[in-house]
Amino acid sequence: MAIDIDTANNSDPIIKVRLGSDGRPRGAAAVARIDRPVGTVWAAVQDVERYARYLPMVHRVRRQGDHVSFELKFKVGFFSVGFEFSAHATYEPEQWLELRWTSGEPRDIRLRFDLKSIDDGKACLVEGNGEFDASSLGWLVKYFLKHHPEIQFGIFPGVALVLIDSLRRATMDAA
């Protein structure tokens, strides 16, 4: 875990944004407590196809072994834009899972979950970590970010928070 938090009574997430050499955000991590044992949280996160149903923008996921394909739908006003990417999954059971970009858009996507058992195994500390090349999402995103650069500082923290929140909801529904 890259972020340390007091886990005794706090389930509020803590976020860390990583900046590139140009000073713009390139990724973020969020850490939060989930009041479920590590085994329950692991079962949810490693079943990527099931877990992805809780993620906004994800339309469909297919997993074949360690190869995972994502179809995303991004709605803007009256129309939606679709993106697809593939990733390679690596993991250490009940410790971490990482999905690393192999093709498609957004480029260079990396999603990672680190799990740590806390409170004598009754709860789990989860770090959700995400990064990607936001400028690889086409002209509309480039145009929007050019005219509203402040939004770049919300994209990555939002991704990290959604990873944690979606995992929390998936584990609560499994109970």
C-alpha positions as CSV (number, residue, x, y, z in Angstrom):
1,M,0.0,0.0,0.0
2,A,1.4,3.3,-1.0
3,I,-1.0,5.4,1.1
4,D,-1.1,5.0,4.9
5,I,-4.4,5.7,6.7
6,D,-5.8,5.2,10.2
7,T,-8.0,2.2,9.7
8,A,-9.5,2.0,13.2
9,N,-12.7,3.9,12.6
10,N,-12.4,5.5,9.2
11,S,-14.0,4.2,6.0
12,D,-13.7,7.5,4.1
13,P,-11.3,7.2,1.2
14,I,-8.0,9.0,1.0
15,I,-6.7,10.0,-2.5
16,K,-3.3,10.6,-3.8
17,V,-2.8,12.1,-7.3
18,R,0.4,11.5,-9.2
19,L,1.7,14.3,-11.5
20,G,3.8,13.9,-14.6
21,S,6.9,15.9,-15.4
22,D,4.7,18.4,-17.1
23,G,2.7,19.0,-13.9
24,R,-0.5,17.4,-15.1
25,P,-2.1,14.5,-13.4
26,R,-1.2,11.1,-14.8
27,G,-2.9,8.8,-12.3
28,A,-4.3,8.5,-8.8
29,A,-4.8,6.0,-6.0
30,A,-7.6,5.9,-3.4
31,V,-7.5,3.9,-0.2
32,A,-10.5,2.9,1.9
33,R,-11.7,0.4,4.3
34,I,-14.2,-2.2,3.2
35,D,-16.0,-4.0,6.1
36,R,-15.6,-7.5,4.6
37,P,-12.8,-10.1,4.9
38,V,-10.1,-10.1,2.3
39,G,-11.4,-13.4,0.9
40,T,-14.8,-11.7,0.1
41,V,-13.2,-8.7,-1.5
42,W,-10.8,-10.8,-3.5
43,A,-13.6,-12.9,-4.8
44,A,-15.3,-9.8,-6.1
45,V,-12.2,-8.1,-7.7
46,Q,-10.8,-11.2,-9.3
47,D,-14.1,-12.0,-11.0
48,V,-13.5,-9.0,-13.4
49,E,-16.6,-9.7,-15.5
50,R,-18.9,-9.6,-12.5
51,Y,-17.1,-6.7,-10.8
52,A,-17.2,-4.6,-14.0
53,R,-21.0,-4.4,-13.8
54,Y,-20.6,-2.0,-11.0
55,L,-18.2,0.3,-12.9
56,P,-19.7,3.3,-14.7
57,M,-18.9,3.5,-18.4
58,V,-18.2,-0.2,-18.7
59,H,-20.5,-1.7,-21.2
60,R,-19.1,-5.2,-21.5
61,V,-16.1,-7.2,-20.2
62,R,-14.7,-10.5,-21.5
63,R,-12.0,-12.5,-19.7
64,Q,-10.1,-15.4,-21.2
65,G,-7.4,-16.5,-18.8
66,D,-5.2,-13.5,-18.1
67,H,-6.5,-11.5,-21.1
68,V,-9.3,-9.1,-20.4
69,S,-11.2,-7.0,-23.0
70,F,-13.3,-4.0,-22.0
71,E,-15.9,-2.1,-24.0
72,L,-16.7,1.4,-22.6
73,K,-19.5,3.8,-23.4
74,F,-19.1,7.5,-22.7
75,K,-22.2,9.6,-22.9
76,V,-21.9,13.3,-23.8
77,G,-25.2,15.1,-24.2
78,F,-27.3,13.4,-26.9
79,F,-24.7,10.9,-28.1
80,S,-22.3,8.3,-26.8
81,V,-18.8,7.4,-27.8
82,G,-17.5,3.9,-27.5
83,F,-13.9,2.8,-26.6
84,E,-12.3,-0.6,-26.3
85,F,-9.1,-1.7,-24.7
86,S,-7.5,-5.0,-23.8
87,A,-5.4,-5.6,-20.7
88,H,-3.2,-8.4,-19.3
89,A,-4.1,-9.5,-15.7
90,T,-1.4,-10.3,-13.2
91,Y,-2.1,-11.0,-9.5
92,E,-1.2,-12.5,-6.2
93,P,-4.3,-14.1,-4.8
94,E,-5.9,-12.1,-1.9
95,Q,-3.1,-9.5,-2.2
96,W,-3.2,-7.7,-5.5
97,L,-4.6,-7.6,-9.0
98,E,-3.3,-5.5,-11.8
99,L,-4.7,-4.9,-15.3
100,R,-2.1,-3.5,-17.7
101,W,-2.9,-2.1,-21.2
102,T,-2.0,-4.2,-24.2
103,S,-4.1,-2.5,-27.0
104,G,-6.9,0.0,-27.7
105,E,-8.1,3.2,-26.1
106,P,-7.5,4.6,-23.6
107,R,-3.8,4.0,-24.1
108,D,-1.5,2.9,-21.4
109,I,-4.3,2.1,-18.9
110,R,-3.2,0.5,-15.7
111,L,-5.7,-0.5,-13.0
112,R,-4.5,-2.0,-9.8
113,F,-6.1,-3.2,-6.5
114,D,-4.0,-3.9,-3.4
115,L,-5.7,-5.7,-0.5
116,K,-4.7,-5.8,3.1
117,S,-6.5,-7.7,5.9
118,I,-7.2,-5.5,9.0
119,D,-9.1,-5.8,12.3
120,D,-8.2,-9.4,12.8
121,G,-9.5,-10.4,9.4
122,K,-12.9,-8.8,9.7
123,A,-12.2,-5.9,7.3
124,C,-10.0,-5.1,4.3
125,L,-8.0,-2.1,3.4
126,V,-8.2,-1.6,-0.4
127,E,-6.1,0.6,-2.6
128,G,-7.6,1.3,-6.1
129,N,-5.0,2.7,-8.5
130,G,-5.6,4.0,-12.0
131,E,-3.8,5.7,-14.7
132,F,-4.1,6.1,-18.5
133,D,-3.3,8.6,-21.3
134,A,-6.4,10.8,-21.3
135,S,-5.3,12.5,-24.5
136,S,-5.7,9.2,-26.4
137,L,-9.5,9.4,-26.1
138,G,-9.9,11.4,-29.3
139,W,-10.4,14.9,-30.5
140,L,-13.5,15.7,-28.3
141,V,-11.6,14.9,-25.1
142,K,-8.5,16.8,-26.2
143,Y,-10.6,19.8,-27.1
144,F,-12.5,19.7,-23.9
145,L,-9.3,19.3,-21.8
146,K,-7.6,22.1,-23.7
147,H,-10.4,24.6,-22.8
148,H,-11.0,23.2,-19.3
149,P,-7.6,22.0,-18.0
150,E,-9.0,22.0,-14.5
151,I,-11.0,18.9,-15.3
152,Q,-7.8,16.9,-15.7
153,F,-7.4,17.2,-11.9
154,G,-10.7,15.4,-11.4
155,I,-10.5,12.6,-13.9
156,F,-7.9,10.4,-12.1
157,P,-9.2,10.9,-8.5
158,G,-12.6,10.1,-9.9
159,V,-11.3,6.9,-11.5
160,A,-9.6,5.9,-8.2
161,L,-12.7,6.6,-6.1
162,V,-15.0,4.7,-8.5
163,L,-12.7,1.7,-8.4
164,I,-13.1,1.6,-4.6
165,D,-16.8,2.5,-4.4
166,S,-17.7,-0.1,-7.1
167,L,-15.7,-2.8,-5.3
168,R,-17.4,-1.9,-2.0
169,R,-20.9,-2.2,-3.7
170,A,-19.9,-5.5,-5.3
171,T,-18.8,-7.0,-2.0
172,M,-22.0,-5.7,-0.2
173,D,-24.2,-7.2,-2.9
174,A,-22.4,-10.5,-2.5
175,A,-23.1,-10.7,1.2
